[in-house]
């Protein structure tokens, strides 16, 4: 699978290279049951999980000047950003429909394929309503990772016939989420690239783990693709604030990164809920934000947590952000296979 991972990047043009503010958000509803309001502690999260996530934030922001201790507090701009982030988390529907809107075509494609009552012509016609998406699907179908036979596929209907609806659905999801992470601000030019790499590798790992453990691999893949949508939303909010306040800003305190990690995990679940995604999707994403306190996780929730850790360690190793010894220790502590991690997907 490693070559498939590399071909994804090549296809899309990527080469691997303290005063606490109290905010009362709406109670999220999962499977028609209101949950308790999720607390966002300053430093009360397990060090090993947060440290890995914080290092990943540093990679996204290309930040080498980090204050290692959480007790150093927040600088004024970090406080200002977190105030706006907390206000946004309290209104996730605004984020879901204005900041990281999910294209309606994905809902329609998923609904049609899940109905098991469609023709190749109908599915092709639906995708063709978005000409850019249709062109990207043809491009990806003809890549080395998907190509069937030696004859190039030139129309969507033929692609549906040769690959099947589920493969086409997976391709559409991949393209939609890749486009969502295709952020090109003046600052942090590698953010979108690294986040896309992480989302894709998490999806591929989740799919592989799901097959091993008897879970739905297509659901696992989709969860991996969207699990960091909260990071995309928060990043856009940070860049907007930087444009107003300080273009040279870098998130330098560990406390800021800890709080951003918790906010982004929670926001991913709330965005998925606002998008009206299926209950199992929202629940598995919700479990990521409560990974240290929930007594039980669903099968998909557990696999997503594992896949995310594999992907973070893999990318941190690839970029030299951690040593092989550190990665081995982390994998041992979290019952991950370091050889699998190094090999990639």
Secondary structure, DSSP 8 states (H G I E B T S, - for coil): -HHHHHHHHHHTT---------------EETTEE-------SS-S-HHHHHHHHHHHHHHHT----B--GGG---HHHHHHHHHHHHHHTTHHHHHHHTS---HHHHHHHHHHHTT---HHHHHHHHHTSHHHHHHHHHHHTSTTT--SSS---SHHHHHHHH-HHHHHHHHHHHHHHHHT----SS-TTHHHHHHHHHHHHHHHHHHHHHHHTS-HHHHHHHHHHTTHHHHHHHHHHHHHHHHS-TT----BHHHHHHHHHHHHHHHHHHHHHTT--HHHHHHHHHHHTTTT-S---HHHHHHHHHHHHHHHHHHHHTTSS-HHHHHHHHHHTT--HHHHHH--
